[in-house]
Amino acid sequence: MDKVLIRQLAIETVIGIYEWEKKLHQTLLIDLDMAWDNRLAAASDDYQHALCYETVSNRLIALITEKPIELIETVAEMIAQCLQDEFNVPWVKVVVMKPGAVPHATSVGVEIERGRI
C-alpha cells in the first residue's frame, strides 16, 4: 500500500473545554498517513493524479479553524471524515497532538484510523 504523509501540520485554533481556553488560540500538531495509489502519478509525472499535500493541508486548516472545538477527539474525526469524503482517501491514520495541555507532559494526543487498507 502506498501512503501520502503529512507530519507536524501546525494549526492555530480555538480548542479546549475550559473557559480560558475558549479565549485564545492554541497550536495543534497533526500527523497524517493517507492510503493513496501513487503508481499513476509516478508513471505519468502528472500532478493531477497525485494526492496534493498542499491542498489537503489548506483544507484541513480551514476546517479546523472555522469554529471553536472542545475536544481533540472531535478534531481527529473531522479530519478523517473530510479526507474520506472530499479526497476519496480509502484509509487514514490521524494523530492530533496538543502541546502544553498538561503541565508535566510535552504533549497529549489521540490517534485514530478510519477506512480500509
MIVEX-201595 format. One line per field, with one value per residue: x, y, z of N, C-alpha, C, O in turn; residue number from 1. Coordinates in steps of 0.1 Angstrom, whole numbers, plus 5000, padded with zeros to 4 digits. Example, Ala and Ser with C-alpha at 12.3 -4.5 7.8 and 13.67 -1.06 7.14 Angstrom:
BEGIN
npx = 5132 5128
npy = 4943 4978
npz = 5078 5071
capx = 5123 5137
capy = 4955 4989
capz = 5078 5071
cpx = 5132 5129
cpy = 4967 5000
cpz = 5078 5079
opx = 5142 5134
opy = 4967 5011
opz = 5085 5080
nr = 1 2
***
This chain:
BEGIN
npx = 5008 5005 5013 5005 5021 5018 5034 5035 5017 5010 4983 4968 4943 4911 4907 4895 4881 4879 4869 4889 4905 4889 4892 4915 4941 4954 4980 4977 4991 4993 4995 4995 4987 4979 4963 4970 4971 4999 5010 5000 5004 5032 5041 5032 5041 5025 5007 4980 4972 4980 4978 4974 4994 4996 4971 4954 4964 4958 4930 4924 4933 4915 4891 4894 4898 4875 4855 4852 4863 4859 4871 4900 4896 4873 4884 4901 4883 4868 4888 4894 4870 4866 4888 4882 4856 4859 4883 4885 4901 4909 4917 4929 4952 4951 4968 4964 4979 4983 5002 5016 4992 4990 5007 5030 5037 5051 5033 4999 4977 4956 4950 4936 4923 4907 4886 4895 4924
npy = 4988 5022 5053 5087 5111 5135 5155 5169 5191 5223 5238 5266 5273 5277 5258 5236 5228 5244 5277 5297 5287 5290 5315 5320 5313 5281 5258 5230 5199 5180 5148 5128 5098 5087 5065 5059 5053 5057 5050 5058 5086 5086 5072 5089 5113 5134 5159 5159 5134 5129 5129 5158 5173 5199 5210 5193 5200 5228 5226 5213 5230 5252 5239 5231 5256 5270 5272 5273 5244 5218 5193 5173 5148 5152 5168 5150 5131 5148 5154 5129 5122 5143 5138 5113 5118 5141 5139 5113 5094 5062 5050 5062 5073 5093 5116 5136 5161 5180 5202 5212 5209 5195 5201 5185 5171 5169 5169 5160 5136 5121 5092 5080 5055 5052 5037 5014 4994
npz = 5000 4991 5006 5014 5032 5059 5081 5113 5109 5117 5133 5142 5165 5182 5208 5233 5266 5288 5300 5298 5278 5256 5248 5235 5210 5203 5195 5175 5165 5137 5124 5095 5078 5048 5028 4994 4960 4944 4919 4893 4893 4896 4873 4853 4859 4866 4882 4885 4892 4916 4952 4966 4989 4997 4991 5006 5032 5034 5032 5056 5075 5071 5078 5105 5118 5114 5134 5170 5188 5212 5218 5211 5201 5186 5166 5153 5143 5125 5107 5096 5084 5065 5048 5038 5026 5009 4996 4988 5001 5009 5033 5065 5089 5116 5137 5164 5182 5212 5223 5254 5269 5293 5323 5330 5308 5276 5254 5246 5231 5205 5185 5156 5133 5102 5078 5052 5044
capx = 5000 5012 5008 5010 5023 5020 5039 5036 5010 5006 4971 4964 4928 4905 4904 4895 4869 4878 4866 4901 4909 4880 4895 4928 4944 4964 4985 4975 5001 4986 5003 4985 4991 4968 4964 4968 4978 5008 5016 4997 5011 5046 5043 5029 5047 5014 5002 4965 4970 4986 4971 4982 4996 4993 4956 4949 4968 4950 4916 4922 4935 4902 4881 4897 4898 4862 4847 4858 4861 4863 4879 4909 4889 4864 4893 4906 4871 4865 4898 4892 4857 4869 4897 4874 4845 4863 4896 4884 4912 4902 4922 4937 4956 4952 4973 4963 4987 4980 5014 5014 4979 4992 5019 5042 5039 5054 5021 4990 4970 4948 4953 4926 4924 4894 4886 4902 4936
capy = 5000 5035 5063 5101 5115 5149 5154 5181 5202 5231 5245 5275 5273 5278 5244 5233 5227 5254 5290 5304 5281 5295 5329 5321 5303 5271 5250 5215 5193 5169 5138 5120 5087 5085 5055 5065 5046 5066 5045 5066 5099 5084 5068 5100 5125 5143 5163 5156 5120 5128 5135 5170 5175 5213 5211 5187 5208 5240 5223 5209 5243 5259 5231 5231 5269 5277 5274 5266 5229 5215 5181 5169 5136 5157 5172 5138 5126 5157 5153 5116 5123 5152 5131 5102 5123 5151 5135 5099 5086 5049 5047 5073 5074 5107 5118 5150 5164 5193 5206 5221 5208 5190 5207 5177 5164 5178 5170 5149 5135 5110 5086 5071 5050 5050 5031 5000 4994
capz = 5000 4991 5015 5014 5046 5063 5095 5122 5104 5128 5131 5153 5166 5195 5212 5247 5273 5298 5295 5295 5265 5246 5246 5229 5200 5207 5184 5173 5156 5130 5115 5087 5069 5039 5017 4981 4950 4937 4907 4881 4894 4894 4859 4843 4865 4864 4894 4886 4897 4930 4964 4968 5003 5000 4990 5018 5044 5034 5035 5070 5083 5070 5085 5120 5123 5111 5146 5182 5191 5225 5220 5200 5195 5175 5155 5146 5135 5115 5097 5089 5076 5054 5039 5031 5018 4999 4988 4984 5007 5014 5047 5070 5103 5121 5151 5168 5194 5218 5231 5266 5276 5307 5328 5331 5296 5264 5246 5247 5218 5201 5172 5151 5119 5096 5064 5049 5037
cpx = 5009 5006 5013 5010 5024 5024 5039 5029 5005 4994 4968 4949 4924 4900 4905 4882 4867 4876 4878 4906 4901 4882 4909 4931 4955 4969 4982 4985 4994 4996 4992 4993 4979 4971 4961 4977 4986 5013 5013 5004 5026 5049 5042 5036 5037 5007 4987 4962 4975 4976 4979 4983 4993 4978 4950 4952 4959 4935 4914 4924 4921 4892 4882 4896 4884 4853 4854 4854 4866 4873 4888 4904 4880 4872 4897 4895 4868 4875 4896 4881 4860 4878 4890 4864 4850 4875 4896 4896 4905 4906 4931 4940 4958 4957 4971 4970 4984 4992 5010 5001 4980 5006 5031 5044 5042 5041 5012 4983 4962 4952 4941 4929 4910 4896 4893 4914 4935
cpy = 5012 5044 5077 5105 5130 5148 5168 5193 5210 5239 5253 5277 5275 5263 5242 5233 5238 5268 5298 5300 5287 5309 5331 5310 5294 5264 5235 5211 5181 5161 5130 5110 5084 5075 5061 5057 5057 5062 5054 5079 5097 5081 5080 5113 5137 5146 5160 5143 5118 5133 5146 5174 5190 5216 5205 5195 5221 5237 5220 5221 5250 5252 5232 5245 5276 5280 5268 5252 5227 5203 5178 5156 5141 5162 5160 5132 5135 5156 5140 5117 5132 5145 5120 5108 5132 5147 5120 5090 5074 5046 5058 5070 5089 5108 5133 5152 5178 5196 5215 5219 5203 5195 5198 5168 5174 5180 5158 5148 5123 5105 5078 5066 5048 5045 5018 5002 4986
cpz = 5000 5001 5011 5028 5048 5078 5101 5115 5115 5125 5144 5154 5180 5198 5227 5254 5284 5292 5291 5281 5253 5242 5239 5219 5206 5195 5185 5163 5150 5122 5108 5079 5061 5028 5004 4971 4942 4924 4895 4881 4891 4879 4850 4847 4863 4878 4896 4892 4911 4940 4968 4983 5007 5000 5003 5031 5045 5037 5050 5079 5083 5079 5100 5126 5121 5123 5158 5183 5205 5226 5208 5194 5184 5163 5147 5137 5123 5103 5089 5079 5064 5044 5031 5022 5007 4991 4984 4989 5014 5029 5052 5085 5106 5135 5153 5182 5199 5228 5243 5273 5290 5311 5327 5319 5285 5256 5250 5234 5217 5188 5168 5137 5115 5082 5064 5041 5024
opx = 5018 4994 5025 5000 5029 5017 5043 5034 4997 4993 4967 4943 4932 4892 4914 4872 4856 4879 4877 4912 4906 4876 4913 4924 4965 4961 4985 4988 4990 5004 4982 5004 4968 4980 4951 4988 4981 5021 5022 5009 5032 5059 5049 5037 5041 5002 4983 4951 4974 4967 4990 4972 4989 4973 4941 4943 4954 4929 4905 4918 4917 4884 4872 4894 4883 4845 4862 4843 4875 4882 4884 4907 4879 4869 4896 4897 4865 4872 4897 4881 4855 4875 4893 4862 4845 4876 4905 4900 4896 4898 4938 4932 4966 4952 4976 4966 4983 4991 5002 4998 4971 5016 5042 5052 5037 5039 5016 4983 4960 4958 4936 4938 4901 4905 4896 4915 4944
opy = 5014 5042 5078 5103 5137 5141 5178 5204 5206 5247 5248 5282 5274 5258 5247 5239 5241 5271 5305 5307 5288 5314 5342 5300 5299 5263 5229 5218 5172 5166 5125 5112 5080 5076 5068 5055 5064 5070 5056 5084 5105 5086 5081 5122 5148 5137 5157 5140 5107 5141 5144 5177 5193 5223 5211 5198 5224 5245 5224 5222 5255 5258 5235 5247 5288 5289 5258 5248 5232 5204 5180 5153 5134 5159 5161 5128 5130 5156 5140 5112 5128 5146 5119 5103 5131 5152 5116 5081 5075 5039 5064 5065 5095 5101 5141 5146 5187 5192 5224 5227 5206 5193 5203 5158 5185 5191 5148 5157 5115 5113 5070 5072 5043 5049 5012 5010 4985
opz = 5008 5005 5007 5036 5039 5085 5095 5115 5123 5115 5155 5144 5189 5191 5234 5248 5289 5281 5281 5274 5242 5233 5237 5218 5213 5185 5196 5153 5158 5114 5114 5073 5066 5021 5002 4973 4934 4917 4887 4871 4884 4874 4840 4839 4860 4884 4907 4896 4916 4937 4974 4989 5018 5009 5009 5039 5055 5044 5056 5089 5093 5085 5107 5138 5125 5123 5156 5180 5209 5234 5197 5183 5174 5152 5134 5126 5112 5092 5077 5068 5053 5032 5019 5010 4995 4979 4978 4983 5022 5035 5044 5092 5100 5144 5145 5191 5191 5239 5241 5282 5298 5304 5324 5320 5284 5251 5255 5226 5226 5180 5176 5130 5122 5075 5074 5031 5016
nr = 1 2 3 4 5 6 7 8 9 10 11 12 13 14 15 16 17 18 19 20 21 22 23 24 25 26 27 28 29 30 31 32 33 34 35 36 37 38 39 40 41 42 43 44 45 46 47 48 49 50 51 52 53 54 55 56 57 58 59 60 61 62 63 64 65 66 67 68 69 70 71 72 73 74 75 76 77 78 79 80 81 82 83 84 85 86 87 88 89 90 91 92 93 94 95 96 97 98 99 100 101 102 103 104 105 106 107 108 109 110 111 112 113 114 115 116 117
***
